[in-house]
Amino acid sequence: MVIDIPNQVMEQIRLTPTELKLELAVYLYEKKRLTLGQAKRLAGLGQIAFQKALASRDVYIHYEMSDFEKDLESLGIELKR
């Protein structure tokens, strides 16, 4: 899919196409419309670089209790309740 954004708009927002893709990826990740993996691919960044971009914008990694439990399970650690 190709999205056509007029040059005038790009000049007004003062972002390069690469910067715009990053901003879109961050926004969609923050709104939980993309996973971390999907968003970093959209931005064209590696894991650490994308996480740094999130942190610089005060956007936090989505990590729920269920994610923590899965991580513990994969490590062979039982969660005591």
One Martini backbone bead per residue (centre of mass of N, CA, C, O) as a GRO file, in nm:
protein
   81
    1MET     BB    1   0.098   0.035   0.020
    2VAL     BB    2   0.021   0.373  -0.071
    3ILE     BB    3   0.089   0.700   0.057
    4ASP     BB    4  -0.020   1.022  -0.028
    5ILE     BB    5   0.181   1.308   0.045
    6PRO     BB    6   0.200   1.616   0.024
    7ASN     BB    7   0.460   1.831   0.011
    8GLN     BB    8   0.332   2.057   0.178
    9VAL     BB    9   0.288   1.888   0.428
   10MET     BB   10   0.581   1.800   0.474
   11GLU     BB   11   0.682   2.092   0.511
   12GLN     BB   12   0.501   2.165   0.757
   13ILE     BB   13   0.601   1.920   0.950
   14ARG     BB   14   0.910   1.867   0.927
   15LEU     BB   15   0.940   1.571   0.783
   16THR     BB   16   1.056   1.292   0.704
   17PRO     BB   17   0.965   0.990   0.599
   18THR     BB   18   1.115   0.845   0.830
   19GLU     BB   19   0.998   1.015   1.065
   20LEU     BB   20   0.699   0.956   1.005
   21LYS     BB   21   0.714   0.651   1.049
   22LEU     BB   22   0.798   0.669   1.342
   23GLU     BB   23   0.558   0.830   1.450
   24LEU     BB   24   0.346   0.623   1.363
   25ALA     BB   25   0.457   0.382   1.519
   26VAL     BB   26   0.437   0.505   1.800
   27TYR     BB   27   0.136   0.569   1.799
   28LEU     BB   28   0.031   0.278   1.739
   29TYR     BB   29   0.160   0.153   1.987
   30GLU     BB   30   0.034   0.330   2.209
   31LYS     BB   31  -0.268   0.241   2.096
   32LYS     BB   32  -0.253  -0.077   2.036
   33ARG     BB   33  -0.230  -0.140   1.703
   34LEU     BB   34   0.066  -0.236   1.762
   35THR     BB   35   0.325  -0.409   1.796
   36LEU     BB   36   0.647  -0.398   1.857
   37GLY     BB   37   0.735  -0.547   1.598
   38GLN     BB   38   0.563  -0.387   1.397
   39ALA     BB   39   0.666  -0.101   1.468
   40LYS     BB   40   0.969  -0.143   1.411
   41ARG     BB   41   0.928  -0.213   1.113
   42LEU     BB   42   0.793   0.050   1.026
   43ALA     BB   43   1.045   0.224   1.129
   44GLY     BB   44   1.323   0.065   1.067
   45LEU     BB   45   1.403  -0.076   1.345
   46GLY     BB   46   1.539  -0.187   1.607
   47GLN     BB   47   1.473  -0.273   1.918
   48ILE     BB   48   1.646  -0.063   2.075
   49ALA     BB   49   1.588   0.188   1.903
   50PHE     BB   50   1.281   0.184   1.948
   51GLN     BB   51   1.287   0.199   2.258
   52LYS     BB   52   1.430   0.474   2.262
   53ALA     BB   53   1.207   0.626   2.111
   54LEU     BB   54   0.993   0.577   2.322
   55ALA     BB   55   1.139   0.697   2.570
   56SER     BB   56   1.173   0.991   2.443
   57ARG     BB   57   0.828   0.992   2.451
   58ASP     BB   58   0.702   0.845   2.701
   59VAL     BB   59   0.683   0.539   2.603
   60TYR     BB   60   0.566   0.234   2.707
   61ILE     BB   61   0.590  -0.083   2.758
   62HIS     BB   62   0.389  -0.352   2.696
   63TYR     BB   63   0.341  -0.514   3.022
   64GLU     BB   64   0.186  -0.776   3.145
   65MET     BB   65   0.114  -1.018   3.364
   66SER     BB   66   0.091  -1.239   3.146
   67ASP     BB   67   0.377  -1.195   3.039
   68PHE     BB   68   0.525  -1.262   3.301
   69GLU     BB   69   0.415  -1.551   3.330
   70LYS     BB   70   0.534  -1.656   3.063
   71ASP     BB   71   0.827  -1.600   3.132
   72LEU     BB   72   0.842  -1.780   3.379
   73GLU     BB   73   0.757  -2.042   3.239
   74SER     BB   74   0.998  -2.045   3.032
   75LEU     BB   75   1.201  -2.064   3.298
   76GLY     BB   76   1.064  -2.257   3.524
   77ILE     BB   77   0.879  -2.061   3.698
   78GLU     BB   78   0.683  -2.043   3.981
   79LEU     BB   79   0.397  -1.878   4.074
   80LYS     BB   80   0.312  -1.742   4.376
   81ARG     BB   81  -0.017  -1.682   4.550
   0.00000   0.00000   0.00000
